[in-house]
C-alpha cells in the first residue's frame, strides 16, 4: 500500500533509523487507516529472550523492609503482566547498606553483561558506581534508575518522587502545626543518595521563604536505626525547644517515633514520617505521628520496569528522562483510603 519495501515499513513501525521522517509519517498514517497494530507478543516469539537485571537492596526483615518491599512488589506485578513477552527479569538483590551496591554491579557486569539487555537500579554518588555505569553504557546496555538519580551518568530515565516537593510539604505541615515556634529536625539517610539530600533541601528551602522561620537542624543517619534512636532520645530529653521532626526516610521513621514516645514528649512534638507500612499506621493512629509523606514505592518498581520494557520491546523512548511520582499527605482522616497499600513487611511466597 505504501509502495515501499518490507524493510522500510518495519523501520517506520518500530521507530528504527534509516528512513526519513516524512516517509515514516506516511507509513504510520497508512497503518493507522488500515487499523494495523504491531503484535509485540508475536514479535517476541521470534527473538531471543530479553533479560533485565534488577539490582536493588533486598526487602528483608531488616530495615529495608520498610521501603524496598513495595518496590519489589511493583517489579513482580509488572513481570506478571509481561509474562508472554519472552522477557526475564533477573533478581540481583543484595543485603546490607546501600554502599554494597557498586560491589553487586561489579558482579553483574563481570558475570552477566553479555546476556542482559537492560539494567534497573538506583543511583549513588560514588566513583565506583559511576565507573560501572560507564562500563554498562559502553556495552550499550540501557539503564533505568529508580528512587534516586545521578543525571551526569548516562541513563535512559529515572523514576523517582518529587523529593524537593516532599520536603517542602513536610516543612509546611510542621510550620502550620507549630506556628513556627521552637526548633525543627529533619532526619535523613545517606547524603550520597539524591532522594535523601533533596528531601532535606526541600525542607530547608521552605523555611527560607517565610517570616520568622524555625531553626532547622539536618541529621544524616547511615548507621543502624538503634543508634539514631539512642542519639535522638538523649537530644529530645535535653533540648526542650525541639517542636518538630521530619523523617525523610521510611527506615528512620520507626526509631524517631520510639524516641519521641520514650522521651515522654508525645503531643509536644509534631512528627512527620515517611511512607506507609504497619508500624507507621499504628504510630499515626496513636497520635505519635501527625502525618505521613507517602511516596508510593510500588510505582518505582512498576514504572521502572515499564519504561525499560517499552524501550526494549516497543522502541518507545520515555517521554522524559525524569518520571516523577507525586508524594501525597496521609493523615488519620484519609488513612482508610490507603489501607490497601500497607505492606505486611514480609516477603510473600511469590516474592
C-alpha positions as CSV (number, residue, x, y, z in Angstrom):
1,X,0.0,0.0,0.0
2,X,2.8,2.4,0.8
3,X,4.8,1.3,-2.3
4,X,8.0,0.8,-0.2
5,X,9.9,-2.3,0.8
6,X,9.1,-4.5,3.8
7,X,12.2,-3.3,5.5
8,X,11.1,0.3,5.2
9,X,7.7,-0.5,6.7
10,X,9.5,-2.4,9.5
11,X,11.7,0.6,10.3
12,X,8.7,3.0,10.3
13,X,6.5,0.9,12.5
14,X,9.3,0.1,15.0
15,X,10.8,3.6,15.1
16,X,14.1,2.5,13.7
17,X,16.7,4.6,11.9
18,X,17.4,4.5,8.2
19,X,14.4,6.3,6.7
20,X,13.3,9.9,6.5
21,X,10.7,11.3,9.0
22,X,8.4,12.2,6.1
23,X,8.4,8.5,4.9
24,X,7.9,7.3,8.4
25,X,4.8,9.5,9.0
26,X,3.3,8.5,5.6
27,X,3.7,4.8,6.5
28,X,2.3,5.3,10.0
29,X,-0.7,7.2,8.6
30,X,-1.4,4.3,6.2
31,X,-1.0,1.8,9.0
32,X,-3.4,3.7,11.2
33,X,-6.0,4.0,8.4
34,X,-5.8,0.2,7.9
35,X,-6.2,-0.4,11.6
36,X,-2.8,-2.1,11.8
37,X,-1.3,-2.6,15.3
38,X,2.1,-4.2,16.0
39,X,1.8,-7.6,17.6
40,X,4.5,-7.4,20.2
41,X,3.7,-10.8,21.6
42,X,4.3,-12.4,18.1
43,X,7.4,-10.4,17.6
44,X,8.8,-11.6,21.0
45,X,8.4,-15.2,19.9
46,X,10.9,-14.7,17.1
47,X,13.7,-13.1,19.1
48,X,15.9,-14.5,21.8
49,X,14.7,-13.8,25.4
50,X,15.3,-10.4,26.8
51,X,16.9,-10.4,30.2
52,X,16.7,-7.4,32.5
53,X,18.9,-7.1,35.6
54,X,17.1,-5.7,38.7
55,X,19.8,-4.6,41.2
56,X,18.3,-3.3,44.4
57,X,18.5,-3.9,48.2
58,X,16.6,-7.0,49.3
59,X,13.4,-6.4,51.1
60,X,14.5,-8.5,54.0
61,X,13.0,-8.4,57.6
62,X,15.7,-5.8,58.4
63,X,15.2,-2.1,57.9
64,X,14.9,-2.4,54.1
65,X,11.5,-4.0,54.5
66,X,10.0,-0.6,55.3
67,X,10.6,0.8,51.8
68,X,12.0,-1.7,49.3
69,X,9.4,-4.4,49.9
70,X,6.8,-2.5,47.9
71,X,9.4,-1.7,45.2
72,X,10.0,-5.4,44.6
73,X,6.2,-6.0,44.6
74,X,5.9,-3.4,41.9
75,X,8.5,-5.2,39.8
76,X,6.8,-8.5,40.4
77,X,3.5,-7.1,39.3
78,X,4.9,-5.8,36.0
79,X,6.8,-9.1,35.5
80,X,3.5,-11.0,35.7
81,X,1.9,-8.7,33.2
82,X,4.5,-9.3,30.5
83,X,5.0,-13.0,31.1
84,X,4.1,-13.8,27.5
85,X,6.6,-11.3,26.0
86,X,9.6,-13.6,26.3
87,X,11.2,-11.4,29.0
88,X,13.1,-12.5,32.1
89,X,13.8,-10.2,35.0
90,X,16.9,-11.4,36.8
91,X,17.0,-10.7,40.6
92,X,20.2,-9.3,41.9
93,X,19.1,-8.2,45.3
94,X,21.8,-7.5,47.9
95,X,21.8,-7.3,51.7
96,X,23.3,-4.6,53.9
97,X,23.8,-0.9,53.3
98,X,23.5,0.9,50.0
99,X,27.3,1.2,49.9
100,X,27.2,-2.5,48.8
101,X,25.6,-1.5,45.5
102,X,28.8,-1.0,43.5
103,X,30.1,-4.4,44.5
104,X,26.8,-6.0,43.2
105,X,27.1,-4.0,40.0
106,X,30.6,-5.3,39.6
107,X,29.3,-8.9,39.9
108,X,26.5,-8.3,37.4
109,X,28.9,-6.6,34.9
110,X,31.6,-9.3,35.1
111,X,29.3,-12.3,35.0
112,X,26.1,-11.3,33.2
113,X,26.8,-8.2,31.0
114,X,26.9,-10.4,27.9
115,X,23.4,-11.8,28.4
116,X,21.4,-8.8,29.8
117,X,19.6,-6.3,27.6
118,X,18.9,-3.7,30.3
119,X,19.5,-2.7,33.9
120,X,17.3,-1.3,36.6
121,X,19.0,0.0,39.8
122,X,19.2,3.1,42.0
123,X,21.9,5.8,41.9
124,X,24.5,6.6,44.5
125,X,27.1,9.4,44.1
126,X,30.3,7.4,44.4
127,X,33.2,6.9,42.0
128,X,32.7,3.1,41.9
129,X,29.1,3.5,41.0
130,X,29.9,5.9,38.1
131,X,32.6,3.6,36.9
132,X,30.3,0.6,36.5
133,X,27.6,2.7,34.9
134,X,30.2,3.8,32.3
135,X,31.0,0.1,31.6
136,X,27.4,-0.8,31.1
137,X,27.0,2.2,28.8
138,X,29.9,1.1,26.7
139,X,28.2,-2.2,26.1
140,X,25.0,-0.4,25.0
141,X,23.0,-1.7,28.0
142,X,20.3,0.9,28.7
143,X,19.8,1.7,32.4
144,X,16.8,3.0,34.3
145,X,17.3,4.5,37.7
146,X,14.6,4.3,40.4
147,X,14.3,6.0,43.7
148,X,17.4,8.3,43.2
149,X,19.1,9.9,40.3
150,X,22.5,10.9,39.1
151,X,21.8,12.9,35.9
152,X,25.5,13.2,34.9
153,X,25.6,9.4,34.5
154,X,24.2,8.2,31.2
155,X,20.8,6.6,31.8
156,X,17.6,6.1,29.9
157,X,15.5,7.7,32.6
158,X,14.9,7.9,36.3
159,X,11.7,7.1,38.1
160,X,11.6,8.9,41.5
161,X,9.4,11.0,43.8
162,X,9.3,14.8,43.7
163,X,11.7,14.9,46.6
164,X,12.0,18.7,46.9
165,X,8.2,18.8,47.0
166,X,8.1,16.1,49.7
167,X,10.5,18.0,51.9
168,X,8.6,21.3,51.3
169,X,5.2,19.6,52.1
170,X,6.6,18.2,55.4
171,X,8.0,21.7,56.3
172,X,4.7,23.3,55.6
173,X,2.9,20.8,57.8
174,X,5.3,21.4,60.7
175,X,5.2,25.1,60.2
176,X,1.4,25.0,60.4
177,X,1.2,22.7,63.4
178,X,3.8,24.6,65.5
179,X,3.2,28.1,64.5
180,X,7.0,28.3,63.8
181,X,7.7,28.1,67.4
182,X,10.9,26.4,68.6
183,X,13.3,24.2,66.5
184,X,12.8,21.5,63.9
185,X,14.9,18.5,63.0
186,X,15.0,17.0,59.5
187,X,16.4,13.5,59.7
188,X,17.6,11.8,56.5
189,X,19.8,8.8,55.5
190,X,22.8,8.9,53.2
191,X,23.9,12.2,51.8
192,X,25.3,10.4,48.8
193,X,21.7,9.3,47.8
194,X,20.0,12.2,45.9
195,X,16.5,11.4,47.3
196,X,17.8,11.9,50.8
197,X,19.6,15.2,50.5
198,X,16.9,16.6,48.1
199,X,14.2,16.0,50.8
200,X,16.4,17.9,53.3
201,X,16.9,20.7,50.7
202,X,13.2,21.0,50.1
203,X,12.5,21.2,53.9
204,X,15.2,23.9,54.4
205,X,14.1,25.9,51.4
206,X,10.6,26.2,52.6
207,X,11.7,28.0,55.8
208,X,13.9,30.4,53.8
209,X,10.8,31.8,52.2
210,X,8.7,32.6,55.3
211,X,9.0,35.2,58.1
212,X,10.2,34.1,61.5
213,X,11.3,30.7,60.4
214,X,12.1,27.9,62.8
215,X,15.7,26.9,63.4
216,X,16.4,23.8,61.3
217,X,19.0,21.1,62.1
218,X,19.6,18.4,59.5
219,X,20.7,15.0,60.7
220,X,22.0,12.3,58.4
221,X,22.0,8.8,59.7
222,X,23.8,6.0,57.8
223,X,24.0,3.7,60.9
224,X,21.6,1.2,62.2
225,X,18.3,2.7,63.5
226,X,19.2,1.8,67.1
227,X,22.0,4.4,67.1
228,X,19.6,7.0,65.8
229,X,17.1,6.1,68.5
230,X,19.7,6.5,71.3
231,X,21.1,9.8,70.0
232,X,17.7,11.3,69.4
233,X,16.3,10.1,72.7
234,X,19.1,12.0,74.5
235,X,18.6,15.1,72.4
236,X,14.9,15.2,73.0
237,X,15.4,14.9,76.7
238,X,17.9,17.8,76.8
239,X,16.6,20.2,74.2
240,X,13.0,21.2,75.0
241,X,12.9,23.7,72.2
242,X,12.6,20.9,69.6
243,X,9.0,21.1,68.4
244,X,9.0,19.4,65.0
245,X,10.7,16.4,63.4
246,X,10.5,15.3,59.7
247,X,11.9,11.8,59.0
248,X,12.7,11.8,55.3
249,X,13.1,8.0,55.1
250,X,11.0,5.1,56.0
251,X,13.9,3.4,57.7
252,X,14.4,6.3,60.2
253,X,10.7,6.8,60.9
254,X,10.2,4.0,63.5
255,X,13.2,5.0,65.7
256,X,12.1,8.6,65.5
257,X,8.6,7.7,66.8
258,X,10.1,5.4,69.5
259,X,12.4,8.2,70.7
260,X,9.5,10.7,70.9
261,X,7.5,8.1,72.9
262,X,10.3,7.2,75.3
263,X,11.3,10.8,75.9
264,X,7.8,11.5,77.2
265,X,7.2,14.2,74.6
266,X,4.3,12.7,72.6
267,X,1.9,15.5,71.8
268,X,4.6,18.2,72.3
269,X,6.5,17.4,69.1
270,X,4.9,17.4,65.6
271,X,6.2,14.3,63.8
272,X,6.0,13.8,60.0
273,X,7.1,10.4,58.9
274,X,7.7,8.7,55.5
275,X,5.9,6.0,53.6
276,X,3.1,3.6,54.6
277,X,3.6,0.4,56.5
278,X,2.1,-1.3,59.5
279,X,4.3,0.4,62.2
280,X,3.7,3.8,60.6
281,X,0.0,3.3,60.5
282,X,0.0,2.4,64.2
283,X,2.0,5.5,65.2
284,X,-0.4,7.7,63.2
285,X,-3.4,6.2,64.9
286,X,-1.8,6.6,68.3
287,X,-1.1,10.3,67.6
288,X,2.7,9.9,67.8
289,X,2.9,11.0,64.2
290,X,0.8,13.8,62.8
291,X,1.1,12.9,59.1
292,X,2.9,10.7,56.6
293,X,4.5,11.8,53.4
294,X,3.7,8.8,51.1
295,X,5.9,8.4,48.0
296,X,4.2,5.3,46.6
297,X,7.3,3.0,46.3
298,X,5.2,0.3,44.4
299,X,5.2,2.7,41.5
300,X,9.0,2.9,41.4
301,X,9.4,-0.8,40.7
302,X,6.4,-1.0,38.3
303,X,7.2,2.2,36.2
304,X,10.9,1.5,36.2
305,X,10.3,-1.9,34.5
306,X,7.6,-0.5,32.2
307,X,10.0,2.3,31.0
308,X,12.7,-0.2,30.1
309,X,10.1,-2.7,28.6
310,X,8.7,0.0,26.3
311,X,12.2,0.9,25.1
312,X,13.4,-2.6,24.5
313,X,10.2,-4.2,23.1
314,X,8.3,-1.3,21.6
315,X,11.2,1.0,20.7
316,X,9.5,3.8,22.6
317,X,11.7,6.2,24.5
318,X,10.4,7.7,27.8
319,X,8.5,10.9,27.3
320,X,11.0,12.5,29.8
321,X,14.3,11.4,31.3
322,X,12.7,12.1,34.7
323,X,9.5,10.4,35.6
324,X,8.2,11.9,38.8
325,X,5.8,10.4,41.3
326,X,3.9,13.0,43.2
327,X,4.0,12.5,47.0
328,X,0.8,12.7,49.0
329,X,-0.1,13.5,52.6
330,X,-1.7,10.8,54.7
331,X,-3.4,11.7,58.0
332,X,-5.8,9.8,60.2
333,X,-8.8,11.4,58.4
334,X,-7.8,9.9,55.0
335,X,-5.9,6.8,56.1
336,X,-8.7,4.5,55.3
337,X,-8.3,5.2,51.6
338,X,-4.8,3.8,51.7
339,X,-5.2,0.8,54.0
340,X,-4.9,-1.5,51.0
341,X,-1.4,-0.1,50.2
342,X,0.0,-1.1,53.5
343,X,2.8,-3.6,53.2
344,X,2.8,-6.6,55.5
345,X,6.6,-6.0,55.7
346,X,7.1,-9.7,54.8
347,X,8.2,-11.3,51.7
348,X,5.3,-13.2,50.1
349,X,5.9,-16.7,48.7
350,X,6.0,-15.3,45.2
351,X,8.4,-12.6,46.1
